[in-house]
Amino acid sequence: MRPEKSLLINEIKGMIDDSNVMIITSYPNLKPNQSWDFRAKLRESQSSFEVVKKKVFVKAAEKSGVELNVNDLSGHIGVVFAKGDGVAPSKTIFEFKKGVLEELNVISGWVDGAKFSPDRILELSKLPSQNEMRAQFLGLLEAPMSQTLSVMESLLTSILFCLEQKSKEQ
């Protein structure tokens, strides 16, 4: 094996090992400006998009312990790597697919070591992100306290209103 190819395989293996979310896509007719926009949107969700050759990717995946079949990979492939939340990159992929490049197809994915089909990745994209769930949870905790405070304020206001009315009567 040529040293350049070995270096490339080791680089991709490092990306696979460092990320807990990996989504494999095929992208016919992806233009450079579309690729640029797609990568920029993925960077916002702390993800990256790498275009790789199938054979090199399969060898790197085998070294990392991920089983892939070259026959399952169709067309030009690109891989989205992410750390942390798998919802944000999957949302970005499907938003980009819906808005800009309809031909972008999800082939498969791995989230925390579990293999996901394209349908499961679509379901994952419909879930709220980790930050949205945190905000909902904080809102759930804050609501009773806020309502209690509103009741207390209205009681104090009504007492003051009554005292003010009594003082005007005299």
Buried (B, 14 or more C-beta within 10 A) or exposed (E): EEEEEEEBBEEBBEBBEEBBBBBBBBBEEBEEEBBEBBBEBBEEBEBBBBEBEBEBBBBBBEBBEBEBEEEEBEBBBBBBBBEBBBBBBBBBBBEBBEEBBEEBBBBBBBBEEEEBEBEBBBEBBEBEBEEEEEEEEEEEEEEEEEEEEEEEEEEEEEEEEEEEEEEEEE
